[in-house]
């Protein structure tokens, strides 16, 4: 039965699909969450460093517009006052800017991790079309987003009103207060409203982030066929792999056909392992492994050896040791000299001073 294009996307996305989506910038991220955290963090920083900023601004006013400053208007002192004022305000504002930067980076990394995607920075002139943009407001996701924004605005407005409603008496009586008291009252009201609105926005943003994760996960889900196709692309086409395997086996058979007939003896398990040994006292310090194999390759080595008249000796422990310890082309280790020398002497004796004849020998 053919799979439906949308209804059968039941498989979790593969790591490769997730990586491709990440490279395209399709990751769960809520801009509302960033804004809410930035707002709350900014208010906390302002509450902590606000007094220092106000003090720095007051000092600037005193330096630039104080009686002593106005009485001495020469260019050098004015420049020094201006420089000092700028440095004082910069030092007071620096913790605010550094804190805001750290908050912005932290909240974004917490959502998407360390990801640098230049595709999102590329200009999209199609998005500047006002007619196309207005059309999106009244279809599909645009309608849902519009309704959510209206509900968000209503909830935020109610939260702000609740923060002010209980202090209406203080606001009405502010006309009788001094200027400094009015400023403090205004700052207190703004901070109270901001904190409440920020908390509400943070809760809504967390809900939005959870929805974004759900949406992206749903979009990335795959059908069983898509998973199979992707695994096929990652692992390679089975037909190509089979062809490569055939070519590798052909090359191995060709090499075995060249090397095995040069051996003096084949040591076997008898069926699981086969190791072909050659020894030339004039050019070798010790017997050398010219071919070895396991299971099917071991069988092929024995077949070639029989056809070439190479003696085959069944010595299971020695065959396993040679197969595990010696690579093709290497000489055998000193610990196996005695066992191999015994076999070579036995083979030379049977074949008559190094001559070869077809023979299969069992030695226990």
N, C-alpha and C positions, 0 to 999 in steps of 0.2 A: 504494500500500500504506500502510495506517495505521501511524503510528509507535507503538512501544511506549512506555508512560509512563516507564519507567526505563532500558531497554536502549539507547535511542538518544540519550542525553544526551552527545553527543560534542563539542559546540561550546563553546569558551571563553566564560566569562561576559562580557557586555558591560559597559562602564564604568557604565552606569545601574544594572545589576543589582548590581554591586559596591557602588555608592554606597548603594543601598537596603539591602543587607545590612549595610553599615557603620552606617547610621542605626539599624538594629534591634539593633546590638551583636553581629552575627554575624561576628566577625573572629577570625582565628587567634591564640590567646593561651593560654599555658601558665602556670597558677598555680604549678606546681611549679618552673618556671624562675625566677619571681620569688622564691619562697621560698629556692631554692638560692643564688641570687646574694646575697640579703639575708643568708643565714647566713654565707657565705664573707666577704662584705664586713664584716659585723659582727665576725667573729673577727679579721680583719686590723686593723680599727679598734681593737678591744679590745687587741690585742697592741701596737699603736702608742701608744695613749693610756691603756692600763691603769695604767701606773706613776703617771701624773699623777692618775688617779682615786683610786687607793689612797692616794697622798700627801695628796690633799684630804680623804678620809675620815679619815685618821689625824689631820690637823690639826683636823678638826671634833671628834673625840673628845678631843683635848687641850684645845680651847677650852671644850667643854661639861663635861667630866668631869675635867679636870686639877686638880691641887692648888690652883693659883692661882685657878681658876674657882670651886672649891668653897669656898675661903676667903672669897671676895667674892661673896656671893649677893644683892647689892642688885638691884632690878628693872632699873635702867638699864643696868648692866654686863651682866646676863644677856641683855637684849634686844639689846644691841650684839653680844654673842658669837653669839647665834642668827642675827642678820642677816648677820654676817660669815661664819658657817659655811655658810649657804644660798648666798650669793654665790660662795664658794669652790667648793662642790660643783657649782653651776650652771655656773661657768666651766670646770670640769674635764669635765663631761658634755656641754657644748654641742657640741664637735667630733664626739662620737659621734652625737648626734641629727641634726646637720646632715649628716654623712656618710651616715647611714642614709637620711635623706630624699632626698638626691641620688641614692643608689643605687636606691631604690625608683622614683623618677620616671624615671630613665634607663632602667632595664630595661623598664618598662612602655611608655615612648615608643618604645623600640627594637622592641617587638613590634607595637604597634598604631598608632604615630604619635600625633599630637595629636588626640585624639577625645574629645568630651564628650557622653556619651549618658546622658540622664536616665531612659531606659526601664529600664535595668538596676537603677536605684535604687528603682523603684516596687515596693511590697510585693506579694508573690505568696503569698496565704494558702493556696492549694492545695498549695504545697510544704511546708506545715507538717503535712500529714496523715501520721501515722506509718504507717498501713496502706498508703497509696499509695506512700510512700517505701520501705517494706520490700519491696513487690512489685517495685519496679524493680531491687532487688539480684539478683533471680533470673530476669531475662529480658534478652535482647539485650545492649545495651551495659553494663548493670549487672553482668552476670556477668563480662564481659571486664575491666571496671574493678576488680572485686573480686579477680580472679586477679592482675592487675597490681599491685595494692596489697599483696597477700600476698607476691608475689615481691620487690617493692621492700623490704618490711619484712625479709624474709630476707636480702637482699643488704646492707642497711644494718647489720643485726645482725652479720653475718659481718665486715663492715668494721670495726665498732667492736671486736669481739673480737680481730681481728688487730692493732689498735693497742695493745691492753692485753696481749695474750698475751706479747709479747716483753719486757715490763717487769714481769712478775709478781714477779720477785725484788725489785725496788725497792719494789713495793707491800707485800710481806710484811715487808720490813725497815723500813717507815715507822714502826713502833711504837717504834723506837729513836731516831728523829729528834726534834729540837726542833720546837716548834709552827710557827715560821717556815719551817723546811725542809719540813714536811708541807704547808703551804699552797702553797709553790712547786712541790712535786712534784704536788700535786693540780691546780694550774693548768696545769702542763706536760702532764699526762695529758689533761685536758679539751680543751686546745688541739689536741693531736695527734689525739685522736678526732674532734673537730669538723672539722678540716681534711680528714681522710680521708673522713668521712661527707659533708661538703659537696661534695667533688670527685665522689664517686659520685653524689650527688643531682643535681649539675650535668650530668653526662653523661646520666643518665636524663631530666632535664628537657629537654635539647636534643633527645633522641630524641622525647620527648612533643611538643615544639613543632613538630618536623618533621612528626609525625603529624597534629597539629592543622591545620597548613597544608594537608596533603594532604586531610584530611577536609573542611575548609571549601571548598577548591577543587572537590572532587568534588560537594559539595552544590550549589554555585553553577552547575555546568555546565548547559547548556541544549540543548534539541533544536533542530533546524533550524527547525521551525515557531515555536518560542518566540522565536528570534532574528528571524525575519521579522515576527512580530506586534509585537515591541518596536520594531523599526525603523519599522514602520507607525505605531505610536503616536507615535514621536518625530518622524517626518517629516510625519505627517498622513495621513489617508485619501486614497488616490489619486483617488477620486471627488470628494471635497471640493476637493482641489487643482485638479482639472480644471474644476470648477464655478467656482472663483475665477478661474482663468485665462480662462474664457469671459466672465465678468463684466468682468474687466479689459480684455479685447479689445473688448467691446461699448462700454465707456466710451471707449476710445481711438478706435474708429471714429467714435463720436459727436462727439468733439472734433475729429478730422480733418475730418469732414464740415462742421463749423462754421468751422474756421480756414483750410483749404486754399483754398476759393473766394475768400477775401479777399486772397490773394497776387497779386503782379504777375507772378511768374515762378517756375518750378520748375527748379532746377539738378540734373541727374542724373549718374550715374556711367558708363553709363546705367541699369544694372539693379540694382546692389548698394546704391546710396545715392540718396536724393532729399531735397532741401532746398527748402522753400517760402520765398520772400523777398517782403517787402512794403516799400514806401517811400512815405512821405507827407512831402513837403518842409515842410508847414506844422506838423506835430506831431512829426516825428522828426529827430534829428540825423544819422542814418545808416540805411541799410536794416536791417530787422529780420527775424530768422528766426521765422516763425509756425508752422512744423511741420517735422519732419525724421524720417527713418526709414531702416531698413536692411532689405534683402531683402524679406520679405513686406509690411512696413509701407511700404517704398519703393514697392512695386507698388501698394499701396492709395492712396498719395498721387498717383501718376500717373493712376490710374483716376478719382479724384475730379477731378483737374485737367483731364483730357480732357472729362469730363462738364460741367465748369463753364467750359470754353473758356479755361483758363489756359495761356499759352505754356510749353512744355517745352524747355529748352536742355540739350543733352548736353555737359557740360564736366567730365570725370572728375577732373582734379587739383583744380579749384575745389570740386567737390562733396565730395570727401574732406576738404579743408581746412575747409570750412564745417561739415561734420558733426562733425569732431573738435574744433574750436575754439570753436564757438558753441552755447549752450544755447537751447532754445525760449524766445522772449520777449526775448532779448538782441539788441542791435545788433551788427553785424559789426565786427571789429577794423579799425583804420586800414590795416593792411597789405593788406587785401583790398578796399579802396575802389575802386581802379582797375579790377580785374577785374570786380567787380559792376557798377560804373557803366557799363562797356562793354556788358555784357549788357542792363542796363535800357534804355540808349539804343537798342540794337538792337531790343529788344522793342517799345519805344514807337514806333519808326519803322515797324515792321511793322504794328502795330495801329492806327496813325493817331492821333497825339497822345494817347496814353494809353488809347485804347479797347482792348478785349480781343477777340481772336478766337481760335478754335481753331487751334493751330499747333504743329508739332514741328520744331525746328531743330537741326541738327548744326553745331557750331562747333568748329574744331580750333585 
